């Protein structure tokens, strides 16, 4: 990959992190792949979810981003959104088919490990109780 392509890729990841929806959308409209990954395997969707940028999450999902794709550490966008306590991103991901049992840690493991009751309740509302939870 040449230097200008690397620079553009870094810019895309910064836009996803920073919540620069209009700028990122313009690049996606111009042909930047929705599933571009950084050196750690993070997608634009995972980064936007981790930083709680709900409009970007919604837009990326509408453009076909895979809600169950993992990064190189096995992390998913839904686990990232739950960690960020971003209800809008969690809801959008679940509605797009994100599997709360997928990844390492899974979405369920994330809410349990970090003891995030509001996010646990949101997950239960959309996906039912965790397997083996007895709830």
Secondary structure, DSSP 8 states (H G I E B T S, - for coil): --HHHHHHHHHHHHHHHHT-HHHHHHHHHTT--TT-B-TT--BHHHHHHHTT-HHHHHHHHHTT--TT-B-TTS-BHHHHHHHTT-HHHHHHHHHTT--TT-SSS-HHHHHHHTT-HHHHHHHHHHH-S-TT---
